[in-house]
C-alpha cells in the first residue's frame, strides 16, 4: 500500500479495527497503533480547543503515557476496571479528509457504552484523527476525543480508553 | 438510630455506624444541620477577576451565580427570579452587567437589583421599595486567601473563626507564589455513586495509598528507580471544627520544588530558582515545608484541598445517600513558567483527574463500600481506629486520626439535632 492507494474503505476498516481492539481489551495492540510521536488527548468538556497550559484536560498523553495508560488498565490492580467492564463502541458519520496527502485527517462521531456492576454509562462525542502510513500500514499520529456531554455526571470517570 | 460513633480510647477503638451512609432520614438531617449551617466553598476569586464576570455554581444544593458586580463586590446570588422563580442566568459563565429572566423579561443589574420589567404601569410605584423583587443574594459570603465560601445561616460564626487550625495549612498553599494562586479552566465535574462522607474520609486517608494506587506507583517507579527509597511519612492532625490534615513527604514529582527524572534539566533549574525565592521570603524551614511537603486537608464538611503532585480543591454534595456530585478545581501559581505549568497539569490529570491513573480507583473503592452496605443490618460498624494506640498527639499521616476528627464533629452536630423538636424531611 502506498500513499496514493489508501482508500476511504481502508481508513474505515482501520478505525473499526481500533474500536474492536478496544472492546476486546487488547490494549497493548491499541498502543501499537500509534506512531512513536503519537498523542492521545481528551480536552475539558465544552472547551474542545482548550490550551493544556490554562485548562485541565482529562487525558493529555504523549506516546509513553498512552502506553502507560494501556498497560495500567490491563493490571488487576487497576481496580476500577477489574474485572473489566463490558464495552461497546460504535463509530458513525466518518468523514475522511486529505486522502491523497501524507497525513489523512478523519473526524467521526462515537458512542461508547460501558457496563459494570449492572450500571451502564454511555459516552458520546467526536473523535479527530491524524493518520499516517508507517511501514505501509496506517498508524495514528494524533487522536483527540471531544466529549459531547454536559459533565461527567453520572459517568463519574473515564476509566476506558475512548 | 442515635448511636453514630463508638469512641473508645481505653480499647483504642473507634467505630462508625454504617447506617449513616444509607439512611435517607440521616441525609435530611445532614442537609439541615450541616450543609445549611457550615461554611461551604463556592470557588476561587480568580474565577471572576473582572467586573461583570460570573459563573454559575451549585453549592449546598442551591443554584447560585457567583458574580463580580459593578460595585467591585463579589456576590453569590440565588439564581431564581423573584417573580415566578425561573432560573434567571442560563449560561454557565460569562461577563454581563445585566441578568435577564426570559419568562416575563424582568431584568436585574449584576448586583441583583431589579432594573426593569415590561408593563411596569401594572405595578405600583413603590413595588420594589423594600428590595423584595431583587434577586436575593446569599447574606454570608467571606473569603480567606482567595478561597470564597458561602454560608446559608445568617448567624454563623465568621469564616476565619470557623476555619480554625485549617488557616495555617491554607496559608502554606497560598504562600507558594508571591503573585498568588489562580484557578485553571476546565473544572472537572463528575460523580461518585457513594455516600459523601466516604469521599471526605478517603481524601485524608494515606493508609489506602499503596494498595489502592499500586499501578500509579508502578509507573512512577519505572520513571525513577530511586523512588522506592522514599516512604509516605508524616503526621496526621486534628485542626478543630471537624477539619483535619495529613502532612507528609512523598516520592512523586512535586511542582514547585521536587524534581523527578521525567522532567527536563531546564525545569530542574526553574524549580531550584523557585525554592530559592521561597527561602528568601520565608527562611529555609518554612520554604522546605511549602515546597517539599504534601498536604491533604479536609475542611468540614465538604471541601478537600490537596497540595500533592498538584493542587486541587474538591467539593462534593449528596443528591441521595448513595450519590454525590463532585467538582474538582486546579489551583496554580500565577505567572508560572510554561514548562512548569505543563508538568503540573500533567501531574494533575494523571493522579487527580477522573481520567487519570488514581482517582478512578479511589472512586471504585468508595462505590464498592456503598454497594456492600446492603449488609448493614448484620455487619454494622466501620473501623476507624488506626493509630489510636500511639496516642492522638502522635498520629502518623497513615493513621486515621484525620477521619476521627471529621466523625467527632459530625457526631456532635447530628447528636444535637436529635435533641431538637424538628421534623426533617
Interface residues (C-beta under 8 A of the other chain):
Chain A: X42 X43 X44 X45 X46 X47 X50 X52 X53 X54 X55 X56 X57 X58 X59 X60 X65 X68 X69 X72 X75 X77 X78 X79 X80 X117 X119 X151 X152 X153 X154 X155 X156 X157 X158 X159
Chain B: X92 X184 X185 X186 X187 X188 X189 X190 X191 X192 X193 X212 X214 X215 X218 X219 X323 X325 X328 X330 X338 X341 X342 X345 X346 X348 X349 X350 X353 X354 X355 X357 X359 X360 X361 X363 X364 X365 X367 X371
